[in-house]
Amino acid sequence: MASEMEKKEVFDTESAKDLVKELRASFGSGKTKSYEWRRTQLTAMLKMLDEEEPQIVAALREDLSKPELESSVYEIAMLKNSCRLALKELKHWMKPEKAKTSLVTFPSSAEIVSEPLGVVLVISAWNYPFLLSLDPVIGAIAAGNAIVLKPSEIAPASASLLAKLVATYLDSSCIKVVEGAVPETSALLEQKWDKIFYTGNGRVARVVMAAAAKHLTPVVLELGGKSPVIVDSDINLLVATRRIIAGKWACNNGQACISPDYIITTKDYASKLVDSFKNELEKFYGKNPLESKDLSHIVNSNHFVRLSKLLDEDNVSSKIVHGGERDKTNLMIAPTILLDVPQDSLIMNEEIFGPLLPIITVDKVEDSFDVINSSGTKPLSAYLFTNNKKLKEKFVATVSAGGLVVNDTTVHVAEHTLPFGGVGDSGIGAYHGKFSFDAFSHKKAVLYRGFACDAFVRYPPYTRGKLRFFQAFLGGSILGMIRAVLRWSKS
Amino acid sequence: MKIVSAALFKDCTTSIVGVGLGGIITYRHTYKFNQVRFSGSVRSSCYCCATLSSTMEKAKQTFDVDNAAVLVNELRKTFSSGKTKSYEWRMSQLECISKMIDEKEKEIIDALHEDLSKPELEAFLSEISMTKSSCKLALKELKRWMMPKKVETSMATYPSSAEIVSEPLGVVLVISTWNFPFLLSLDPVIGAIAAGNAVVLKPSEIAPATSSLLARLLGEYMDKSAIRVVEGAIAETSTLLEVKWDKIFFTGGARVGRIVMAAAAKHLTPVTLELGGKCPAVVDSNVDLEVTARRIIAGKWACNNGQACIGVDYIIATKEFAPKLIDALRSVLEEFFGKDPMESKDRSRIVDSFHYKRLINLLDEDKVSDKVVVGGQRNESQLQIAPTILLDVPEDSLIMQEEIFGPLLPIITVEKLEDSFDMINRKPKALAAYLFSDDEQFKTKFVQNISAGGIAINDTVLQLTVLSLPFGGVGESGMGSYHGEFSFDAFSHKKAVLYRSFAGDSPTRYPPYTPAKEKQMKALLSGNLLNIILALLGLI
């Protein structure tokens, strides 16, 4: 399919149907289930990431002006890590897990067998077009599935490079890329998949899940939300400031689903925090940040307009305390900090997904929890900077989000031992590391018995004696069991 | 709400038993049952609303979206208060369930008899004791389940620590079904409570005695501010599905499963769907025939008369072996249910006349009715069909296309037993698949090649009792799983938490970006200590 893209044939429902049929035949052959196939594909992916790094960096620059360090570290190196981990752990992940059995089924043994779900669809997003495309694909391969990847048309250079590279390096009978926008995605969603893994926003996610419902297809939905940062006043201000900047502007210029969306701090501390931001931002991006090569651009003019609108709203534009400069032709907005914007403003009600950072102030830092929880939606991440142990505990106990980080931002994505995924409006399901393998596996329960020791108490005709036996047996009374057996042999 | 069944009771009173905080009115229907057991055909065909007592009509109020919204708001308030999150609350509620089952065992058995003529031993084993053991396990393990799970961290975030914290999802909806109306209602509720959620249970209207008993008992024993029962049928369920839940746990058929998931999609609500499917049993010729026959019967007719989602749906055996298997099944059936199985008290009846007719339809199809080799007797007024075995029905017959969910058991024959894999894999994935064989290699092949929710080798149904195994389907048989700790997980969010301190902050991460920083970062992420040192020294 991908290789035929030059012809620009329309990818319609029929093409989607044929595609799925072809992949189902490959999956049916059992090829993707073998350890060897999974290993070969993961190795090929690793080779691809090694050999094609310059092309990938170039595509990301074209789509997003993404700085090389961010591309090669947050996309390529992260992917390589995922691949290496999967290669290292695959045998272990694939091994059936023994489960304990009870007296009820004695003698028996049991295990949980991980098996691939079948033919799966990965729909990816534009902000980390490589990472968010290939990281789920790595999980799907590790679990032994056939895969269709639909990268985002909003990052077209990356999408077409992905199509080319996947076709070149991976087994094209089992792993395909379909490029396209809404019509292609709709055609794909009409088909029956064994899993749909979607990264994007809540609006499209609802469409995806409704389409999945028609075929009873399980979904993973990786969405976003307004990820808050609570800043206490007893902290190392310099480190906190840097780590917030690292998670905001040094993360694709705020266009990341786990980027800090807004800050909550106390009234007294806010000015100190703002000053610190000003200092560090200048150190990082120079006197004129619009000129900095270390910031991604806004992905396209739609998003530029959307962000400008957030900024230009009445009662909001006057709250800018830092930045605010923009360059429409280069799709750049400078790192912008706003202080005390109204709670009912657009910027406080939509996910910002860009270089704007509002700071909300509260009287006591504890009040932050209410601010977060009263929004009624659960974000993908929440962050807290503090040295106060009690506050940390309260934060973990009361703030619900996909994931939490204390005293840093965004770095939890790098820990493959932690599940990465949302809750409520920020999504369903999780991945990374073994969780990726699990997301694309069915956990099949298997119980083994022999023919020996067949207990006739189980079977009809049902008698009082049998009932008494079971009552004693399940109540754990050995004496009762013996009594029941004796009474019954007498009868 | 329950016009159909209410009309049949001699004495029916409805009383308002409480007005909740948010102004919601809780109704409790009390039915005094006629001593005569109602035959099911009357139950579902008679809509004699005219005979309803006037008190019933006055009190009967529709459960609309506003009621549902009020109900959820109230539960959300309780949930936000943090009450349900505490270990003490969860333990106390689980203890209440345990106490309720102990004290009301007789009433539960009676209700199950009323709804399904379920034999007492079956009611005890498959509903009461299963629910009790779920409860017991949760009580025993809850502290451990609730404990955050420490996980390793890497060089990339050094120094740091991390844990996975299980937190309740919030306010959850459990929609249950009629075949094991007690177990399939309370087992998920136990998981939801253990995980610290507020819960609404919607039992099935097709088992009305159990539904109303559950409403009454939960109202009596459990914390009403967090655990509610809404009785009703399609209208009430649709209403409940319109509001936003934090999880929906549905047990039932695939058709409704699709509706539930589509409704959940509007609110991005995660779902567990426990569905069914045609569960095959493959029987090799090297088996202990008697034990095999017994265990198949135990998983078919002695399991709610085949009305179980993991009951054996059809058998695959070789042409040569099929007659032997039929003989064994015939003689064990007689041993179990007597010469006239229609008289046996040891089998549940068909739940209602709708399902009776559905089954008769399957049986009376052309090319099917002449394949009956055992049984076939029926009694519409008693809603009974004898254990019926059919040999070599066509693959395109209704009985081989639909989930049977009743006392009919087709046997399909193949040349070689390996051919059974293709036959099974051509059909949608079932909730369970069974194999009887003494051949180790064949067992391994079966487990590798057959995809189903769960598999039992040399037995049927018992995989359900192993609480260390996840119970749930795949594909058409459902998504998500529960039982034991899996129930706790089904109603929990696994929150990733990473802790760092302010020490050891390295400038590498921060702009302005330089080639040296890029190398250091890559080395850090790779976790290779040598690379990290080399990069920090500027040597690579």
Interface residues (C-beta under 8 A of the other chain):
Chain A: G28 K33 P67 E68 L69 E70 S72 V73 A77 M78 K80 N81 R84 A99 K100 T101 S102 V104 T105 S108 A110 I112 V113 E115 L117 G118 D194 G202 A205 R206 M209 A210 A212 A213 K214 L216 P218 L221 L223 I235 N236 V239 A240 R242 R243 I245 A246 A250 F284 Y285 G286 S292 D294 L295 N373 N387 K392 V396 T398 S400 A401 G402 G403 L404 V405 V406 N407 D408 V411 H412 A414 E415 H416 T417 L418 P419 F420 V423 G424 D425 G427 I428 G429 A430 H442 K443 K444 A445 V446 L447 Y448 R449 G450 F451 D454 F456 R458 Y459 P460 P461 Y462 K466 L467 F470 Q471 L474
Chain B: S80 G82 P119 E120 L121 E122 F124 L125 S129 K132 S133 V151 E152 T153 S154 A156 T157 S160 A162 I164 V165 E167 L169 G170 D246 A254 G257 R258 I259 M261 A262 A264 A265 K266 L268 P270 L273 L275 V287 D288 V291 T292 R294 R295 I297 A298 A302 F336 F337 G338 S344 K345 D346 R347 N425 D438 K443 V447 Q448 S451 A452 G453 G454 I455 A456 I457 N458 D459 L462 Q463 T465 V466 L467 S468 L469 P470 F471 V474 G475 E476 G478 M479 G480 S481 H493 K494 K495 A496 V497 L498 Y499 R500 S501 F502 D505 R509 Y510 P511 P512 Y513 K517 E518 M521 K522 L525 S526 G527
